[in-house]
Amino acid sequence: MLAARIAELRHAGFRQVVLDLSGLLFIDSSGLHMILDCDAEARKDGFALELIPGSRAIQRIFEITGLEGRLPFRNTADASTHPGRATS
């Protein structure tokens, strides 16, 4: 569902997608793969992707897999969403 929603936003002309992970209780390899695919698409197509960090347990998965430094996580000091941005 998430990949379809991101595609819908992209086709509607949004140039920035913000994924808010703060409500996640669990993420598995499928979720990680989808985020990596979205990041690759953003780099290829030139739209901005931003991730709002999840709980400590969720962020730990990104740390263990070495993805925390590779993905565009929002600085926690700027963790509020901004008006006018599509958030999924």
Secondary structure, DSSP 8 states (H G I E B T S, - for coil): -HHHHHHHHHHTT-SEEEEE-TT-S---HHHHHHHHHHHHHHHHHT-EEEEE---HHHHHHHHHTT-TTTS-B--GGG-S--TT--B-
